[in-house]
Amino acid sequence: MAELERPEVMSKVITFLSSLLQRVAESNDVTCQFEKQKISVFHGLSRPTISIQGYLERIFKYANCSPSCFIVAYVYLDRFTQRQPLLPINSFNVHRLLITSVLVSAKFMDDMYYNNAYYGKVGGISTTEMNLLEVDFLFGLGFQLNVTPTTFYAYCSYLQREMLLKSPPHFPELPLNLARPLNFHCCLNEDDSTHQKQLAV
């Protein structure tokens, strides 16, 4: 999508994705007290001090990957959470999931990309850890990396529609006794490309 090449559009995409991830992470931070969640290599010992938006802007600034990589990374995150329901996105894993999804996306989409050592420096983690995160992410996706043009366009259209509304996605508040992890889904049925828009419920 040619519009992604425009800096102001990518700025909005980054802002929207950051807002979405922030809300999902915060909600899952609360519900993890009530629902069983698995600890993985993506979990940090503490919450990073950099905001999700600041982190995503840093990746965008230094990774030099094509703008389409961020849409594909979004698709990958969606697929990952669908395939790994016991690993919902939260404040302890969102940054590592984000840098890994962009890394994998760049390797799959772009002809030229930086190596894992460089991405580790951008993300503030060691090369060894970056390698481990990449392998775990690929297995978590079941190596399902292909994104059809129809799926790509559907995710772009969803983002474009949400950005036109100029408001962050709204997730209904759940009573504490009914709290459950938010599943980060756009959500698309990739077989027939029917957009179900089940972002978080």
Phi, psi and omega in degrees: 000117187299330181302330182297339180288342181281128183304321182293329178289315179296325177299318179292320178299315180296317179298315181293313180299321178297316180297317179299310181296322179298314181293318179297314181298314181296319179295317180290334174299321181286313186286345180295343177289339185249339184241145178289131177228147182271141173270137184227180178295345180280345182279130172271164178287335177216166178288134177298149181281336179281139179291162178298318180295317178298322180291315180294322177295322178296316178299315181299320183292318189257338185285335179054031176269165182294150179304328181297337178299328182287328176290315180295322176299322176297316177300315180298317178299320178297313180297318182300314182289332176290321183278339183236069185297338179274002177238063179292153179292128176219182185293342182270343183235350188299320182294315180292321177297322181294309181296324180289319180295323178291318177303309182296319179298315180297319180294326182279325188265321190262147177289326179235137181205161178282159180278176183297327179298318179294314179298325177299318178295318178299318184274354179075031179227164182285161178298319179300315179293320179299318178299316181294318179298318180299313181297314180296322180294317180298317177293323178297329177276352187065026181059024178274083187261339183292134176239116182290156176304324180295316179295315179302313181296321180296318178293320177299316181296320178298311179299317181298316180297316180294322180291327178295328177289343177055036176218145178294155180300143181257129176247124181299141178287136179252141174302146184303325182284349177250005185300140178212159182297141174281130175270121182283090179234140176290317354236141182245144167269101190290344179290315181244006176059027176281124183277114184265344179045061176250060189308317187216002185237000000 
